[in-house]
Amino acid sequence: MSKKRVNVVTMGCSKNLVDSEVLLSQLEKGKFEVVHDSNETGFDAVFINTCGFIQDAKEESINMILDYAEAKKRGEINKLYVMGCLSERYQHDLETELPEVDRYFGKFDMKAMVEELKVAYHPEYIYERKLTTPSHFAYLKISEGCNRSCSFCAIPKMTGRHKSRTIESLVQEAKYLAKRGVKEVLLIAQDLSYYGIDIYGKNRLAELIEEVSKVDGIEWIRLHYLYPTKFPMDILPVMRENPKVCKYLDMPLQHIANPVLKNMLRHVSREETEALLAKIREEVPEVVIRTTMLVGFPGETEDDFEELKEFIEEQKFGRLGVFAYSKEDGTYAAEKFKDSLDAETKQERADEIMEIQQYISAELNRERIGKEFNVIVDREEGEYFIGRTEYDSPEVDGEVLITSDRKLKKGEFVVVRITGAEDYDLYAEVI
């Protein structure tokens, strides 16, 4: 008798990906044949793990649901389930508008999802995951939720208040990952800066990083999503002195003009932000900072936007992304501020920011020509082996295209010399 087949489709962020990996593992323990993001048909069940971050992401999730609803009508799949952030927030509306879905689950309904398929839920294995990333790196979600009150953001309405996991459970999961060949762990959360405060009474991110670094097999630790407000300064000596901690810091700043920051409820000023950036670079001279900006926020003037552009040109961030503001239901900004800019203006401003960053990235990359770096090999592609430096996170940052006389293995660390540079990617040869 053949196993029943389940496909889990993940939309959105790496935090969602971890949830999908947990579900895949639980169902595999229940003797299902499980796959991730498959384009095939003939599944007994499909779970769509939705994103509700911004309008574009919501639309993408809705379109995916519609596609699978049509596949169900054609008899290509048997059951269709929807989970994740969009389902958490809009479950009633979705049930009304898309009744073709067999059941909607909230973001934290793992037990109900597993039991829906008539198999036992195993909480003792909740942090064992069926990895969907390449086997040498994995995400380690250290908390759920967010206590910040940024006026543009609906995420706290979907994920609730900040809930840290214990250091012991995270070290246990890191050991599990290392035994499966993971060499790089990416610590992720909506807000790393708040880690531990809810369960320990103080921030213990630095201690967590140190403990994870002691796990045999883990060679790189990367930090994603710190806030500039109440930044945990004690992580900087750890980043500087612990060779396993990548000198890479992902800290979304969103804007720099004080009037915009005030209306965003970021609780930080331009002056405080600049002082923090200077301190980080003083403490960790080699650090590469990734940030994200939000343009087109209600009331953002031409002067505010010019100030943002000048700030980006001055700071020369190693990595930068940008979003155009979208009005999110139930947020403070949606209720208190008029969406003052049209979509075309917002996109033009986003494009301007990325043009500036493209120039900055190209300039910084050219400075790396002739220098040596330790890189991790992700894959082989055509005539190149594709790798990353410690300054590049998978899937969002640049890559290193490597030539080598010998075949390089996925997950192998090699020292390379940079021989050429493009706007975002580098060329290198193995030394």
Secondary structure as UniProt FT lines:
FT   STRAND          5..10
FT   HELIX           14..29
FT   TURN            30..31
FT   STRAND          33..36
FT   STRAND          43..50
FT   HELIX           55..73
FT   TURN            74..75
FT   STRAND          77..84
FT   HELIX           85..97
FT   TURN            99..100
FT   STRAND          103..104
FT   TURN            107..108
FT   HELIX           110..116
FT   TURN            117..118
FT   HELIX           123..125
FT   TURN            126..127
FT   TURN            135..136
FT   STRAND          137..141
FT   STRAND          143..144
FT   TURN            151..152
FT   HELIX           155..159
FT   STRAND          163..164
FT   HELIX           167..179
FT   TURN            180..181
FT   STRAND          184..188
FT   HELIX           192..194
FT   TURN            195..196
FT   HELIX           197..200
FT   HELIX           205..213
FT   TURN            216..217
FT   STRAND          220..224
FT   TURN            229..230
FT   TURN            233..234
FT   HELIX           235..241
FT   TURN            243..244
FT   STRAND          245..250
FT   HELIX           258..263
FT   TURN            264..265
FT   HELIX           270..283
FT   TURN            285..286
FT   STRAND          288..295
FT   TURN            298..299
FT   HELIX           302..315
FT   STRAND          319..324
FT   TURN            329..330
FT   HELIX           332..336
FT   HELIX           343..366
FT   TURN            367..370
FT   STRAND          372..381
FT   TURN            382..383
FT   STRAND          384..388
FT   TURN            390..391
FT   TURN            394..396
FT   STRAND          400..403
FT   TURN            410..411
FT   STRAND          413..421
FT   STRAND          426..430
//
